[in-house]
Amino acid sequence: MAGVLLSILNTFVRPIFRLLTLPINVATLGLFILVTNALVLAILDWLMAGLKIDGFLWTVVATVIIAVITTVINILVGGDERSSKRARR
């Protein structure tokens, strides 16, 4: 259930956060994306009764862990088709 809700939040809420925080993302060279992803995870924590993350620091740590795992899986599976099309050009 948490995965489905996280997918819904990533589809609808995260793009809005990224658009609103675009100037600070540019200023921090994209590092602020970790904070916006942590905010989405904090919203998930608030919505899910069985999920409990203590504090914003642990939310950021969980976001980094999720990002690392996602990167490793994308590398192992073959990644995004858009990036492989760019590499072929």
Contact map, one row per residue, 1 for C-alpha under 8 A:
11111000000000000000000000000000000000000000000000000000000000000000000000000000000000000
11111100000000000000000000000000000000000001000100000000000000000000000000000000000000000
11111110000000000000000000000000000000000000000000000000000000000000000000000000000000000
11111111000000000000000000000000000000000000000000000000000000000000000000000000000000000
11111111100000000000000000000000000000000001000000000000000000000000000000000000000000000
01111111110000000000000000000000000000011001000000000000000000000000000000000000000000000
00111111111000000000000000000000000000000000000000000000000000000000000000000000000000000
00011111111110000000000000000000000000000000000000000000000000000000000000000000000000000
00001111111111000000000000000000000000010001000000000000000000000000000000000000000000000
00000111111111100000000000000000000000010000000000000000000000000000000000000000000000000
00000011111111100000000000000000000000000000000000000000000000000000000000000000000000000
00000001111111110000000000000000000000000000000000000000000000000000000000000000000000000
00000001111111111000000000000000000000010000000000000000000000000000000000000000000000000
00000000111111111100000000000000000110010000000000000000000000000000000000000000000000000
00000000011111111110000000000000000000000000000000000000000000000000000000000000000000000
00000000000111111111000000000000000000000000000000000000000000000000000000000000000000000
00000000000011111111100000000000000100000000000000000000000000000000000000000000000000000
00000000000001111111110000000000100100000000000000000000000000000000000000000000000000000
00000000000000111111110000000000000000000000000000000000000000000000000000000000000000000
00000000000000011111111000000000000000000000000000000000000000000000000000000000000000000
00000000000000001111111110000000000000000000000000000000000000000000000000000000000000000
00000000000000000111111111000000000000000000000000000000000000000000000000000000000000000
00000000000000000001111111100000000000000000000000000000000000000000000000000000000000000
00000000000000000000111111110001000000000000000000000000000000000000000000000000000000000
00000000000000000000111111111111100000000000000000000000000000000000000000000000000000000
00000000000000000000011111111100000000000000000000000000000000000000000000000000000000000
00000000000000000000001111111100000000000000000000000000000000000000000000000000000000000
00000000000000000000000111111111000000000000000000000000000000000000000000000000000000000
00000000000000000000000011111111000000000000000000000000000000000000000000000000000000000
00000000000000000000000011111111100000000000000000000000000000000000000000000000000000000
00000000000000000000000010011111111000000000000000000000000000000000000000000000000000000
00000000000000000000000110011111111100000000000000000000000000000000000000000000000000000
00000000000000000100000010000111111110000000000000000000000000000000000000000000000000000
00000000000000000000000000000011111111000000000000000000000100110000000000000000000000000
00000000000000000000000000000011111111100000000000000000000100000000000000000000000000000
00000000000001001100000000000001111111110000000000000000000000000000000000000000000000000
00000000000001000000000000000000111111111000000000000000000100100000000000000000000000000
00000000000000000000000000000000011111111100000000000001001101100000000000000000000000000
00000000000000000000000000000000001111111110000000000000000000000000000000000000000000000
00000100110011000000000000000000000111111111000000000000000000000000000000000000000000000
00000100000000000000000000000000000011111111100000000000001000100000000000000000000000000
00000000000000000000000000000000000001111111110000001001001000000000000000000000000000000
00000000000000000000000000000000000000111111111000000000000000000000000000000000000000000
01001100100000000000000000000000000000011111111100000000000000000000000000000000000000000
00000000000000000000000000000000000000001111111110111000000000000000000000000000000000000
00000000000000000000000000000000000000000111111110000000000000000000000000000000000000000
00000000000000000000000000000000000000000011111110000000000000000000000000000000000000000
01000000000000000000000000000000000000000001111111100000000000000000000000000000000000000
00000000000000000000000000000000000000000000111111110000000000000000000000000000000000000
00000000000000000000000000000000000000000000000111110000000000000000000000000000000000000
00000000000000000000000000000000000000000000100111111000000000000000000000000000000000000
00000000000000000000000000000000000000000000100011111100000000000000000000000000000000000
00000000000000000000000000000000000000000100100000111111011000000000000000000000000000000
00000000000000000000000000000000000000000000000000011111011000000000000000000000000000000
00000000000000000000000000000000000000000000000000001111111000000000000000000000000000000
00000000000000000000000000000000000001000100000000001111111100000000000000000000000000000
00000000000000000000000000000000000000000000000000000011111110000000000000000000000000000
00000000000000000000000000000000000000000000000000001111111111000000000000000000000000000
00000000000000000000000000000000000001001100000000001111111111100000000000000000000000000
00000000000000000000000000000000011011000000000000000001111111110000000000000000000000000
00000000000000000000000000000000000000000000000000000000111111111000000000000000000000000
00000000000000000000000000000000000001000000000000000000011111111100000000000000000000000
00000000000000000000000000000000010011001000000000000000001111111110000000000000000000000
00000000000000000000000000000000010000000000000000000000000111111111000000000000000000000
00000000000000000000000000000000000000000000000000000000000011111111100000000000000000000
00000000000000000000000000000000000000000000000000000000000001111111110000000000000000000
00000000000000000000000000000000000000000000000000000000000000111111111000000000000000000
00000000000000000000000000000000000000000000000000000000000000011111111100000000000000000
00000000000000000000000000000000000000000000000000000000000000001111111110000000000000000
00000000000000000000000000000000000000000000000000000000000000000111111111000000000000000
00000000000000000000000000000000000000000000000000000000000000000011111111100000000000000
00000000000000000000000000000000000000000000000000000000000000000001111111110000000000000
00000000000000000000000000000000000000000000000000000000000000000000111111111010000000000
00000000000000000000000000000000000000000000000000000000000000000000011111111111000000000
00000000000000000000000000000000000000000000000000000000000000000000001111111110000000000
00000000000000000000000000000000000000000000000000000000000000000000000111111110000000000
00000000000000000000000000000000000000000000000000000000000000000000000011111110000000000
00000000000000000000000000000000000000000000000000000000000000000000000001111111000000000
00000000000000000000000000000000000000000000000000000000000000000000000011111111101100000
00000000000000000000000000000000000000000000000000000000000000000000000001000111111100000
00000000000000000000000000000000000000000000000000000000000000000000000000000011111110000
00000000000000000000000000000000000000000000000000000000000000000000000000000001111111000
00000000000000000000000000000000000000000000000000000000000000000000000000000011111111100
00000000000000000000000000000000000000000000000000000000000000000000000000000011111111110
00000000000000000000000000000000000000000000000000000000000000000000000000000000111111111
00000000000000000000000000000000000000000000000000000000000000000000000000000000011111111
00000000000000000000000000000000000000000000000000000000000000000000000000000000001111111
00000000000000000000000000000000000000000000000000000000000000000000000000000000000111111
00000000000000000000000000000000000000000000000000000000000000000000000000000000000011111
